[in-house]
Amino acid sequence: MGSVGTSQQDYREILQTLSEASVEHHFDAFVDVPWEDPEFAIDPADPRWILPKVDALGGTDWYQSLSVERQIEVGFYRQTNVVKVGLQFEQVLIAGLMMYCLDLPNGRPEFRYSTHEATEECHHTQMFQEFVNRTGLDVAGSHTLFRALGPLLPLAAKHLPFIFFIGVLGGEEPIDYVQKVMLRSGEPMHPLLERISQIHVAEEARHIGFAHQYLEHRAPRLGRVHRGVASVLTPILMRVLCDAIVIPGAKAVRDMGIPKDVVREVWWESPESRRFLQDMFGDVRMLAEELGLMNPVSRRIWRALGIAGRPNRFRSEPARAA
């Protein structure tokens, strides 16, 4: 969908296409999710809450050794907490998009698509919070630090938009990757969670596409210093935001009763978890190569943070095909 350094006209046409897709193919949190369908009712004892083995925690020996009842209990809590984390990130993202649009000159194509995206993200937050409310669980979601710093992050959208959209990918790519892995696994999922995940993945494809397009279009216009800073911040933002979103906070770890050694194994000491972490950023590594954000210094940072690896050959390439 375009190339680095796309012309202004091509860029406008791409954003117009994305905007039209948001008009023609969008979802409503209270229309497109069958909340009152008995088949979608939430039962805390439903065995479909058991985590599949493709889940980072679900594949551990510790989780597999639990009784079925405990597997259901832990899986129910974990999946609810993950939904809450997604909600919190999207709240920060919506605020950032509004800050980005605040001073955009009239006629800029980014305004329309950014507001389409914010509209869709609002529906996602409604959908996620409705799910959490119906579980009856008092989950906290992300880490305390992320919730404390969240109100400050949108300021980057106004003053450092290129860095902001890199950060957008740092939050959206891990969530999108985890949901796709779950959906592709073929393992049984609760139908309500499955429907929510399907809607989110479908619309996030456009949101991630917009971030890619923005970065591809703006990268050739960066000065040498700005490009150097962006090259270093890209892997740092990927890892920091991934950890904030993927690793459960202290309250969630306590509530689920996960031993500390299991937490260390799952995030990110075991060979399987390290591969999962690397696979999560195949698309971003591909983009960084295309944008000229891979250099000797930044490559060392990617490696040091455990997220280096082969770039994907195309967007959303499944890890098993790599």
C-alpha positions as CSV (number, residue, x, y, z in Angstrom):
1,M,0.0,0.0,0.0
2,G,2.4,2.7,-1.2
3,S,6.1,3.0,-0.7
4,V,8.5,5.1,1.3
5,G,8.5,8.6,0.0
6,T,5.1,8.4,-1.7
7,S,4.0,11.5,-3.5
8,Q,1.6,13.9,-1.7
9,Q,-1.1,12.9,-4.2
10,D,-0.6,9.2,-3.7
11,Y,-0.6,9.7,0.0
12,R,-3.9,11.6,-0.1
13,E,-5.5,8.9,-2.2
14,I,-4.3,6.2,0.2
15,L,-5.8,8.1,3.2
16,Q,-9.0,8.7,1.2
17,T,-9.3,5.0,0.6
18,L,-8.8,4.2,4.3
19,S,-11.4,6.9,5.3
20,E,-13.9,5.5,2.8
21,A,-13.3,2.0,4.2
22,S,-14.1,3.2,7.7
23,V,-17.4,4.6,6.4
24,E,-18.3,1.5,4.5
25,H,-17.0,-1.2,6.8
26,H,-17.2,-0.3,10.5
27,F,-18.6,-1.8,13.6
28,D,-20.7,-0.5,16.5
29,A,-20.0,-1.8,20.0
30,F,-23.7,-2.3,20.8
31,V,-25.0,-3.4,17.4
32,D,-22.4,-5.8,16.1
33,V,-21.8,-7.7,19.3
34,P,-24.7,-10.0,20.4
35,W,-24.5,-9.1,24.1
36,E,-27.9,-10.6,25.0
37,D,-27.6,-13.8,23.0
38,P,-27.7,-16.7,25.5
39,E,-24.9,-18.4,23.5
40,F,-22.7,-15.4,24.3
41,A,-23.5,-15.2,28.0
42,I,-20.5,-15.1,30.4
43,D,-20.2,-18.0,32.8
44,P,-17.1,-17.9,35.0
45,A,-17.1,-21.7,35.1
46,D,-17.1,-22.1,31.3
47,P,-14.3,-24.4,30.2
48,R,-13.7,-22.2,27.2
49,W,-11.9,-19.8,29.4
50,I,-9.0,-22.3,29.6
51,L,-6.0,-20.7,28.0
52,P,-4.8,-22.3,24.8
53,K,-1.2,-23.5,24.7
54,V,-0.3,-20.7,22.2
55,D,-0.9,-18.2,25.0
56,A,2.3,-17.4,26.8
57,L,1.0,-18.4,30.2
58,G,-1.3,-21.2,28.9
59,G,1.7,-23.1,27.5
60,T,3.7,-23.3,30.7
61,D,4.1,-26.4,32.8
62,W,2.8,-24.5,35.8
63,Y,-0.5,-23.7,34.1
64,Q,-0.9,-27.2,32.6
65,S,-0.4,-28.7,36.0
66,L,-3.4,-26.8,37.6
67,S,-6.7,-28.5,38.1
68,V,-9.3,-27.8,35.4
69,E,-11.2,-25.5,37.8
70,R,-8.0,-23.4,38.5
71,Q,-7.2,-23.3,34.8
72,I,-10.6,-21.8,34.1
73,E,-10.3,-19.4,37.0
74,V,-6.8,-18.1,35.9
75,G,-7.8,-18.1,32.2
76,F,-11.0,-16.1,32.9
77,Y,-9.0,-13.5,34.9
78,R,-6.1,-13.3,32.5
79,Q,-8.3,-12.8,29.4
80,T,-10.4,-10.2,31.1
81,N,-7.3,-8.3,32.3
82,V,-5.9,-8.3,28.8
83,V,-9.1,-6.8,27.5
84,K,-8.8,-4.0,30.1
85,V,-5.2,-3.3,29.1
86,G,-6.3,-2.9,25.5
87,L,-9.0,-0.5,26.6
88,Q,-6.5,1.6,28.5
89,F,-4.0,1.8,25.6
90,E,-6.8,2.9,23.3
91,Q,-7.9,5.6,25.7
92,V,-4.3,7.1,25.5
93,L,-4.3,6.6,21.7
94,I,-7.6,8.5,21.3
95,A,-6.3,11.4,23.3
96,G,-3.1,11.4,21.2
97,L,-5.0,11.5,18.0
98,M,-7.0,14.4,19.2
99,M,-3.9,16.3,20.2
100,Y,-2.3,15.5,16.8
101,C,-5.4,17.0,15.0
102,L,-5.6,20.1,17.3
103,D,-3.3,22.3,15.1
104,L,-3.4,20.5,11.8
105,P,-3.8,23.0,8.9
106,N,-7.0,23.0,7.0
107,G,-7.1,20.6,4.1
108,R,-4.7,18.0,5.6
109,P,-5.8,14.4,4.8
110,E,-4.7,13.1,8.1
111,F,-7.5,14.9,9.9
112,R,-10.3,12.9,8.5
113,Y,-8.7,9.5,8.9
114,S,-7.5,10.3,12.4
115,T,-11.0,11.1,13.5
116,H,-12.4,8.0,11.8
117,E,-9.8,6.0,13.8
118,A,-10.7,7.8,17.0
119,T,-14.3,7.0,16.4
120,E,-13.6,3.3,15.9
121,E,-11.3,3.3,19.0
122,C,-14.1,4.8,21.1
123,H,-16.3,1.9,20.0
124,H,-13.5,-0.5,21.0
125,T,-13.3,1.0,24.4
126,Q,-17.0,0.7,24.9
127,M,-16.9,-2.9,23.7
128,F,-13.9,-3.8,25.9
129,Q,-15.4,-2.1,29.0
130,E,-18.8,-3.8,28.5
131,F,-17.0,-7.1,28.4
132,V,-15.1,-6.4,31.6
133,N,-18.2,-5.2,33.3
134,R,-20.1,-8.4,32.4
135,T,-17.3,-10.6,33.9
136,G,-17.8,-9.0,37.3
137,L,-14.0,-9.1,37.8
138,D,-12.3,-6.1,39.3
139,V,-9.2,-6.1,37.1
140,A,-6.8,-3.2,37.1
141,G,-5.4,-3.8,33.6
142,S,-2.0,-2.3,32.8
143,H,0.9,-1.5,35.2
144,T,0.5,1.4,37.6
145,L,3.3,3.3,35.9
146,F,1.6,3.1,32.5
147,R,-1.6,4.4,34.0
148,A,0.3,7.2,35.7
149,L,2.2,8.3,32.6
150,G,-0.7,7.7,30.2
151,P,-2.0,11.3,30.4
152,L,1.4,12.7,29.4
153,L,1.9,10.4,26.3
154,P,-0.5,12.2,24.0
155,L,1.6,15.4,24.3
156,A,4.1,13.7,22.0
157,A,1.4,13.6,19.3
158,K,1.4,17.4,19.2
159,H,5.1,18.1,19.4
160,L,6.7,14.9,18.0
161,P,4.1,13.3,15.7
162,F,6.6,11.0,14.0
163,I,7.7,9.6,17.3
164,F,4.1,9.4,18.4
165,F,3.1,7.2,15.5
166,I,6.1,4.9,16.2
167,G,4.7,4.6,19.7
168,V,1.3,3.8,18.2
169,L,2.8,0.8,16.6
170,G,4.5,-0.1,19.8
171,G,1.1,-0.5,21.4
172,E,-1.0,-1.7,18.5
173,E,1.4,-4.4,17.1
174,P,1.6,-6.5,20.3
175,I,-2.1,-6.4,20.9
176,D,-2.9,-7.2,17.3
177,Y,-0.2,-10.0,17.2
178,V,-1.5,-11.7,20.4
179,Q,-5.1,-11.6,19.2
180,K,-4.2,-13.0,15.7
181,V,-2.2,-15.9,17.3
182,M,-5.3,-16.7,19.5
183,L,-7.7,-16.6,16.5
184,R,-5.4,-18.6,14.2
185,S,-4.7,-21.3,16.8
186,G,-8.0,-23.0,16.2
187,E,-8.4,-23.5,20.0
188,P,-11.9,-23.1,21.4
189,M,-12.5,-19.5,22.6
190,H,-15.5,-18.1,24.4
191,P,-17.7,-16.8,21.5
192,L,-18.1,-13.3,23.1
193,L,-14.3,-12.8,23.4
194,E,-13.9,-14.3,19.9
195,R,-16.4,-11.8,18.4
196,I,-14.7,-8.9,20.1
197,S,-11.3,-10.0,18.9
198,Q,-12.5,-10.4,15.4
199,I,-13.9,-6.9,15.3
200,H,-10.8,-5.4,16.9
201,V,-8.4,-7.2,14.5
202,A,-10.5,-6.2,11.4
203,E,-10.4,-2.5,12.3
204,E,-6.9,-2.4,13.7
205,A,-5.6,-3.5,10.3
206,R,-6.6,-0.1,9.0
207,H,-5.2,1.7,12.1
208,I,-1.9,0.0,11.8
209,G,-1.9,0.7,8.0
210,F,-2.4,4.4,8.7
211,A,0.5,4.5,11.1
212,H,2.7,2.7,8.5
213,Q,1.6,5.1,5.8
214,Y,2.2,8.2,7.9
215,L,5.7,7.1,8.8
216,E,6.5,6.0,5.2
217,H,5.4,9.4,3.9
218,R,7.2,11.5,6.5
219,A,10.4,9.5,6.8
220,P,12.2,11.1,3.7
221,R,11.5,14.5,5.2
222,L,13.3,13.8,8.4
223,G,16.6,15.6,9.1
224,R,19.7,13.6,10.0
225,V,19.4,14.2,13.8
226,H,15.7,13.5,13.9
227,R,16.2,10.3,11.9
228,G,19.0,9.2,14.2
229,V,16.8,9.8,17.3
230,A,13.9,8.0,15.7
231,S,16.1,5.0,14.9
232,V,17.2,4.6,18.5
233,L,13.7,5.3,20.0
234,T,11.9,2.8,17.7
235,P,13.2,-0.4,19.4
236,I,13.0,1.2,22.9
237,L,9.4,2.2,22.4
238,M,8.6,-1.3,21.0
239,R,10.0,-3.0,24.0
240,V,8.8,-0.6,26.7
241,L,5.2,-0.5,25.4
242,C,5.2,-4.2,24.7
243,D,6.1,-4.9,28.3
244,A,3.6,-2.4,29.6
245,I,0.8,-4.0,27.6
246,V,1.7,-7.7,27.6
247,I,3.2,-8.4,31.0
248,P,0.5,-8.4,33.7
249,G,0.8,-5.9,36.6
250,A,1.5,-6.8,40.2
251,K,-2.2,-6.9,41.2
252,A,-3.0,-9.3,38.3
253,V,-0.1,-11.6,39.2
254,R,-1.2,-11.7,42.8
255,D,-4.9,-12.3,41.9
256,M,-4.0,-15.1,39.5
257,G,-1.5,-16.6,42.0
258,I,1.3,-16.9,39.5
259,P,4.7,-17.8,41.1
260,K,7.5,-15.3,40.5
261,D,9.7,-17.9,38.7
262,V,6.8,-18.6,36.3
263,V,6.4,-14.8,35.6
264,R,10.1,-14.6,34.8
265,E,9.9,-17.7,32.6
266,V,6.9,-16.4,30.6
267,W,8.1,-12.8,30.3
268,W,10.8,-13.3,28.8
269,E,13.3,-15.9,30.0
270,S,12.3,-19.2,28.3
271,P,13.4,-19.9,24.7
272,E,9.7,-20.1,23.6
273,S,8.8,-16.7,25.2
274,R,11.9,-15.1,23.6
275,R,10.9,-16.3,20.2
276,F,7.3,-15.1,20.8
277,L,8.7,-11.7,21.7
278,Q,10.9,-11.5,18.6
279,D,8.1,-12.7,16.3
280,M,5.8,-9.9,17.6
281,F,7.8,-7.2,15.9
282,G,8.5,-8.7,12.4
283,D,6.3,-6.1,10.8
284,V,8.0,-3.2,12.6
285,R,11.5,-4.5,11.7
286,M,10.3,-4.6,8.1
287,L,9.1,-1.0,8.3
288,A,12.3,0.2,10.1
289,E,14.4,-1.3,7.3
290,E,12.2,0.5,4.7
291,L,12.4,3.8,6.5
292,G,16.1,3.8,6.9
293,L,15.8,3.5,10.7
294,M,18.1,0.5,10.9
295,N,21.8,1.4,11.4
296,P,24.7,-0.1,13.4
297,V,23.6,1.7,16.6
298,S,19.9,0.9,16.4
299,R,20.6,-2.7,15.4
300,R,22.6,-3.2,18.6
301,I,19.6,-1.8,20.6
302,W,17.2,-4.2,18.9
303,R,19.5,-7.1,19.8
304,A,20.1,-5.9,23.4
305,L,16.3,-5.6,23.9
306,G,15.7,-9.1,22.6
307,I,13.5,-8.1,19.7
308,A,15.9,-8.4,16.8
309,G,15.3,-10.9,14.0
310,R,14.4,-11.3,10.4
311,P,12.0,-8.6,9.1
312,N,8.7,-9.9,7.8
313,R,8.5,-10.3,4.0
314,F,4.9,-8.8,4.0
315,R,2.5,-7.3,6.6
316,S,1.1,-9.8,9.1
317,E,3.2,-12.7,7.8
318,P,2.5,-15.6,10.2
319,A,5.5,-16.6,12.3
320,R,5.3,-20.2,11.2
321,A,5.9,-19.2,7.6
322,A,9.0,-17.2,8.5
